[in-house]
């Protein structure tokens, strides 16, 4: 579980990114101070250095998109992953049940 210091730095970085401001230690400190949160002094610098050469937008958009790399010589799947894994028969049962409830 993240500490309050880590969360304060994380939220500060998200605010800076949303406002299209470069993530720097002094800017993280300013936001934390404005929020009235006290953090251990090494956290803002640690976060700023860790994210110095990172595309934060890409990091946010790809959370959870990791996974094992495809095997050598295979072609990755193209297209969106279906949201449900229900079979057509299960979907028909759900549709029938919903129709019963509507009537």
C-alpha positions as a Markdown table, in Angstrom:
| # | Residue | x | y | z |
|---|---|---|---|---|
| 1 | Unk | 0.0 | 0.0 | 0.0 |
| 2 | Unk | 1.3 | 3.4 | -0.9 |
| 3 | Unk | 2.2 | 5.9 | 1.8 |
| 4 | Unk | 0.7 | 9.4 | 2.0 |
| 5 | Unk | 4.0 | 10.8 | 0.7 |
| 6 | Unk | 3.9 | 8.6 | -2.3 |
| 7 | Unk | 0.2 | 9.4 | -3.0 |
| 8 | Unk | 0.8 | 13.1 | -2.6 |
| 9 | Unk | 3.7 | 13.0 | -5.1 |
| 10 | Unk | 1.7 | 10.8 | -7.5 |
| 11 | Unk | -1.3 | 13.2 | -7.5 |
| 12 | Unk | 1.0 | 16.2 | -7.9 |
| 13 | Unk | 2.5 | 14.6 | -11.0 |
| 14 | Unk | -0.9 | 13.9 | -12.4 |
| 15 | Unk | -1.9 | 17.5 | -11.9 |
| 16 | Unk | 1.3 | 18.8 | -13.5 |
| 17 | Unk | 0.9 | 16.5 | -16.4 |
| 18 | Unk | -2.8 | 17.5 | -16.9 |
| 19 | Unk | -1.7 | 21.2 | -16.9 |
| 20 | Unk | 1.1 | 20.3 | -19.4 |
| 21 | Unk | 3.8 | 21.5 | -16.9 |
| 22 | Unk | 7.2 | 19.8 | -16.8 |
| 23 | Unk | 7.5 | 17.5 | -13.8 |
| 24 | Unk | 10.2 | 19.0 | -11.6 |
| 25 | Unk | 11.0 | 18.6 | -7.9 |
| 26 | Unk | 10.2 | 22.2 | -7.0 |
| 27 | Unk | 6.8 | 22.1 | -8.8 |
| 28 | Unk | 5.9 | 18.9 | -7.0 |
| 29 | Unk | 6.9 | 20.5 | -3.7 |
| 30 | Unk | 4.8 | 23.6 | -4.5 |
| 31 | Unk | 1.6 | 21.5 | -5.1 |
| 32 | Unk | 2.2 | 19.4 | -2.0 |
| 33 | Unk | 2.7 | 22.5 | 0.1 |
| 34 | Unk | -0.5 | 24.1 | -1.4 |
| 35 | Unk | -2.4 | 20.9 | -0.5 |
| 36 | Unk | -1.2 | 21.2 | 3.1 |
| 37 | Unk | 0.3 | 17.8 | 3.1 |
| 38 | Unk | 3.6 | 17.0 | 4.8 |
| 39 | Unk | 5.8 | 14.5 | 3.0 |
| 40 | Unk | 9.2 | 13.1 | 3.7 |
| 41 | Unk | 11.6 | 15.4 | 1.8 |
| 42 | Unk | 13.2 | 12.8 | -0.4 |
| 43 | Unk | 10.0 | 11.7 | -2.2 |
| 44 | Unk | 9.5 | 14.7 | -4.6 |
| 45 | Unk | 13.0 | 14.5 | -5.8 |
| 46 | Unk | 12.8 | 10.7 | -6.2 |
| 47 | Unk | 9.6 | 11.0 | -8.3 |
| 48 | Unk | 11.0 | 13.8 | -10.4 |
| 49 | Unk | 14.2 | 11.9 | -11.2 |
| 50 | Unk | 12.3 | 8.7 | -11.9 |
| 51 | Unk | 10.0 | 10.4 | -14.4 |
| 52 | Unk | 12.5 | 12.7 | -16.0 |
| 53 | Unk | 12.7 | 10.8 | -19.3 |
| 54 | Unk | 9.3 | 9.1 | -19.1 |
| 55 | Unk | 6.4 | 9.8 | -21.4 |
| 56 | Unk | 3.7 | 10.2 | -18.6 |
| 57 | Unk | 0.8 | 10.1 | -21.1 |
| 58 | Unk | 2.0 | 6.8 | -22.4 |
| 59 | Unk | 2.5 | 5.5 | -18.9 |
| 60 | Unk | -1.0 | 6.4 | -17.9 |
| 61 | Unk | -2.6 | 5.1 | -21.0 |
| 62 | Unk | -0.8 | 1.7 | -20.9 |
| 63 | Unk | -1.4 | 0.8 | -17.2 |
| 64 | Unk | -2.2 | -2.8 | -17.1 |
| 65 | Unk | -1.5 | -3.3 | -20.8 |
| 66 | Unk | 1.6 | -5.2 | -20.1 |
| 67 | Unk | 1.9 | -8.9 | -20.2 |
| 68 | Unk | 4.2 | -11.5 | -21.6 |
| 69 | Unk | 6.0 | -10.7 | -24.8 |
| 70 | Unk | 4.8 | -12.6 | -27.9 |
| 71 | Unk | 6.9 | -15.6 | -28.8 |
| 72 | Unk | 9.5 | -15.2 | -31.5 |
| 73 | Unk | 8.1 | -15.6 | -35.0 |
| 74 | Unk | 4.5 | -15.0 | -34.0 |
| 75 | Unk | 2.3 | -12.2 | -35.1 |
| 76 | Unk | 0.5 | -10.2 | -32.3 |
| 77 | Unk | -3.3 | -10.1 | -32.4 |
| 78 | Unk | -4.7 | -7.1 | -34.2 |
| 79 | Unk | -7.8 | -5.3 | -33.1 |
| 80 | Unk | -9.6 | -4.6 | -29.8 |
| 81 | Unk | -10.0 | -7.3 | -27.2 |
| 82 | Unk | -13.6 | -8.3 | -26.7 |
| 83 | Unk | -15.1 | -7.0 | -23.5 |
| 84 | Unk | -17.1 | -10.1 | -22.7 |
| 85 | Unk | -16.0 | -13.7 | -22.9 |
| 86 | Unk | -19.6 | -15.1 | -22.9 |
| 87 | Unk | -20.5 | -17.6 | -25.6 |
| 88 | Unk | -23.3 | -16.8 | -28.0 |
| 89 | Unk | -25.5 | -19.3 | -26.2 |
| 90 | Unk | -24.9 | -17.6 | -22.9 |
| 91 | Unk | -25.6 | -14.2 | -24.5 |
| 92 | Unk | -28.9 | -15.5 | -25.8 |
| 93 | Unk | -29.9 | -16.7 | -22.3 |
| 94 | Unk | -29.1 | -13.2 | -20.9 |
| 95 | Unk | -31.1 | -11.5 | -23.6 |
| 96 | Unk | -34.1 | -13.8 | -23.0 |
| 97 | Unk | -33.8 | -13.2 | -19.2 |
| 98 | Unk | -33.7 | -9.4 | -19.8 |
| 99 | Unk | -36.7 | -9.6 | -22.1 |
| 100 | Unk | -38.7 | -11.6 | -19.4 |
| 101 | Unk | -37.9 | -9.0 | -16.8 |
| 102 | Unk | -39.1 | -6.2 | -19.2 |
| 103 | Unk | -42.4 | -7.9 | -19.8 |
